[in-house]
């Protein structure tokens, strides 16, 4: 079988890693693949990539598209419109499968006219995208919960396949070390630093856990999202014990100077790490954390954790 993939590729991106691993698995099964690269934050480059994908697709037996909202626009309305245009422009053959890595956004309710007008446009873009998917593509998502969410948004049940998150077998498994009650327990949370990955939760937990529990935050800002403030929020929490935009109740009791000093000694932020450095961090951890408060239904970070 000949497969053409539309995805990020060859850059620090979890979905690019996911697509590369998927392509390598197809090659091992004897299939031929080619990849049309989605350039990040480059509208002209995206338009060219979609045109190339559309033009070359008839030469193949199957098209695979890795979908994440940020690949197709800087905000949901723009991203949904561009993705809808791509699906509408494709011929009826060959079949196309879309791997959905992001949930649809939750729209705030408001009676004010500006918000109502904006939400109406977003809902129209969402309806158009769902209609285009139902007409032209199959959807692959990870797990039954994600599948039910997409069905709730209007994607036809018979258009969605829920799969177990794919993982390659690890050849050199590092067994957990035995821990005594007085041993230092190393926690690790990893990947590009974004708020939805649960840093607020784990830092609040660190305030409650005993002093023999330490935390490594392995990763830095995403190079394509330099304006993200999550790293600043983490350092702010270590000094104040408070998250700037809390989503959970504040912990009781005062966060004294001594408390802050003890917490800072137990938390280490590494910044960006190479693949080899990340592996060393994870192999040295007793517990790896993937506390996603929201976000993609089956992140590629899970695959990196389990390798």
Secondary structure as UniProt FT lines:
FT   STRAND          2..7
FT   HELIX           14..28
FT   TURN            29..30
FT   STRAND          32..37
FT   TURN            40..41
FT   HELIX           43..56
FT   HELIX           57..59
FT   STRAND          62..67
FT   HELIX           69..72
FT   HELIX           76..89
FT   STRAND          95..100
FT   HELIX           113..136
FT   STRAND          137..142
FT   HELIX           144..152
FT   TURN            153..154
FT   HELIX           157..159
FT   STRAND          160..163
FT   TURN            181..182
FT   STRAND          185..190
FT   HELIX           195..197
FT   HELIX           199..208
FT   TURN            211..212
FT   STRAND          213..219
FT   TURN            223..224
FT   TURN            226..227
FT   HELIX           230..240
FT   TURN            244..245
FT   HELIX           257..266
FT   STRAND          267..271
FT   HELIX           275..284
FT   STRAND          287..289
FT   HELIX           301..305
//
